[in-house]
Structure formats: C-alpha cells, structure tokens
C-alpha cells in the first residue's frame, strides 16, 4: 500500500528485455535504504526490488504491466515518480493507493492558473472506471483531488510544490499517464452493479 505522496524522482539508467519482461535500472537517492524484495511505486506501479548496486536498483515489469501502464514507454534518462510502501502507524497524507494501475489516460490540456496548473486527462470510459468531483485519483503515482469530472475526462489542480517535486513539470499534451482510481469508489461501483 502507498499514499500517493511522491518521495523523489528517480532516473531510468538502464532497460533490459528479459523474455516478455523488462528489467528497469533506477537511480535514486533512496536506494541505500532499500532492500531486496521491497515494493516501490514507479509512476504509480508497484514493482519489487530484485537487485541493488550502489545508488541503482533493479525492478522487473511483466508483460501485463507493460501493456496496461506507461512503463513500456520508458527510455534511458526517463524520470519516474517514486514512493516506498507506507508504514503502518504513519499518517496517511494522500489516500489509500494500491499501486495497481487501472488504465492509462492522455494529457489533453494543461493550463497555468496564476501560481498553479490545471491538467486535464482523457481516458476510455468503456473500461468502467469513474471519477467524482472532489474524489481521489492517482496520476503517475501522485495522489490528487478530481475537479471537473466528466464521463471520459477529469482535471486536477497542481500546486507549485507538487509541480516541482514530481514529474508533472515534464508532462506535455499527448503524454500517456497511469491512473489508479479510488479503491473505495471502485468497490462501491462494483457493489452497485450487483444490486
């Protein structure tokens, strides 16, 4: 479990194909504090640390993960939002995030709003996910509040701190992002389908 509060931005330093999987080497300040078999969120995707060497660790993304997320688009030099799993007993500063991406979306618009930014994302509603006004959403691993919720798109407001300390500062129109919809909302929707 994660909170959607990004700890740092990591850099992809190597990508190696291994069958239908990709081994990703990630350079991060947190690396010396990691251990083998630990879960780390990469752009909202929970991956397991499989090796550590100096300030670089390796994780493996399987075929399904590559097909359902934006991790298959990463290249050497790409930046990713990183978060270690939350500790029980800590404050939950974001919201409950599983690290299981539901689907991807396209960045359709970004607007500077005199000291903040509004990003609008479009997603495929046929998959069955929904957003609600003032509900939680995770975009590339960042816990955010939904504004302007529509059937196939939503917007989020980004404060300067989040803009500077996540990969939002690098996001452009047309970029693919990972979405994890609110876990409580997903269960409520599922239960209502059977009622």
Residue pairs with C-beta under 8 A, 6 or more apart in sequence:
1 85
1 86
1 96
1 97
1 98
1 99
2 41
2 46
2 83
2 85
2 86
2 94
2 97
2 98
2 99
2 141
3 83
3 86
3 92
3 93
3 94
3 95
3 96
3 97
3 143
4 44
4 83
4 94
4 95
4 97
4 136
4 138
4 141
4 142
4 143
4 144
5 83
5 93
5 94
5 143
6 81
6 82
6 83
6 141
6 142
6 165
6 166
7 30
7 82
7 83
7 84
8 28
8 29
8 30
8 82
9 79
9 80
9 81
9 82
9 165
9 166
9 167
10 26
10 27
10 28
10 42
10 79
10 80
10 81
10 82
11 26
11 27
11 28
11 77
11 78
11 79
11 80
12 24
12 25
12 26
12 27
12 74
12 75
12 76
12 77
12 78
12 79
12 80
13 25
13 26
13 27
13 56
13 76
14 23
14 24
14 25
14 56
14 76
15 22
15 23
15 24
15 25
15 74
15 75
15 76
16 22
16 23
16 25
17 23
18 60
20 62
20 63
20 66
21 60
21 61
21 62
21 63
21 66
22 60
22 61
22 66
22 71
22 72
23 50
23 58
23 59
23 60
24 42
24 47
24 58
24 59
24 60
24 61
24 71
24 74
25 56
25 57
25 58
26 42
26 56
26 57
26 58
26 59
26 80
26 82
27 55
27 56
28 55
28 56
28 57
28 82
29 55
30 82
30 84
31 52
31 54
31 55
31 56
31 57
32 55
33 84
34 40
34 49
34 52
34 57
34 84
35 49
35 52
36 49
36 50
36 51
36 52
37 48
37 49
38 48
38 49
38 84
38 85
39 46
39 47
39 48
39 49
39 84
39 85
39 99
40 46
40 47
40 48
40 49
40 57
40 59
40 82
40 83
40 84
40 85
41 47
41 81
41 82
41 83
41 84
41 85
41 97
41 99
41 141
42 59
42 71
42 80
42 81
42 82
42 141
43 69
43 70
43 71
43 80
43 81
43 140
43 141
43 167
43 177
43 178
44 69
44 81
44 97
44 99
44 101
44 138
44 139
44 140
44 141
44 142
44 178
44 179
44 180
45 61
45 65
45 69
45 71
45 99
45 101
45 141
45 178
46 98
46 99
46 100
47 59
47 60
47 61
47 65
48 59
48 60
49 57
49 58
49 59
50 58
50 59
50 60
51 57
51 58
52 58
61 69
61 71
61 72
65 71
65 101
66 72
68 101
68 103
68 104
69 101
69 104
69 178
70 104
70 140
70 176
70 177
70 178
71 178
73 176
74 80
79 167
79 170
80 140
80 167
81 140
81 141
81 142
81 166
81 167
82 141
83 141
86 92
93 143
94 136
94 143
95 136
95 138
95 143
95 182
96 183
96 184
97 138
97 141
97 143
97 180
97 183
98 180
98 183
99 141
99 180
100 180
101 178
101 179
101 180
102 127
102 129
102 179
102 180
102 181
102 186
103 123
103 124
103 127
103 129
103 179
104 123
104 176
104 177
104 178
104 179
105 121
105 122
105 123
105 139
105 176
105 177
105 179
106 121
106 122
106 123
106 174
106 175
106 176
106 177
107 119
107 120
107 121
107 171
107 172
107 173
107 174
107 175
107 176
107 177
108 120
108 121
108 122
108 153
108 173
109 118
109 119
109 120
109 155
109 173
110 117
110 118
110 119
110 120
110 171
110 172
110 173
111 117
111 118
111 120
113 157
115 160
116 157
116 158
116 159
116 160
116 163
117 157
117 158
117 163
117 168
118 147
118 155
118 156
118 157
118 158
119 139
119 155
119 156
119 158
119 168
119 171
120 148
120 153
120 154
120 155
121 139
121 153
121 154
121 155
121 156
121 177
121 179
122 152
122 153
123 129
123 152
123 153
123 179
124 152
125 151
125 152
128 189
129 179
129 181
129 186
130 181
130 185
130 189
131 137
131 146
131 149
131 154
131 181
132 146
132 149
132 185
133 146
133 147
133 148
133 149
134 145
134 146
134 147
135 145
135 146
135 149
135 182
135 185
136 143
136 144
136 145
136 146
136 182
136 185
137 144
137 145
137 146
137 154
137 156
137 179
137 180
137 181
137 182
138 144
138 178
138 179
138 180
138 181
139 156
139 177
139 178
139 179
140 166
140 167
140 168
140 177
140 178
141 178
142 162
142 166
142 168
144 156
144 157
144 158
144 162
145 156
145 157
146 154
146 155
146 156
147 154
147 155
147 156
147 157
148 154
148 155
158 168
162 168
163 169
171 177
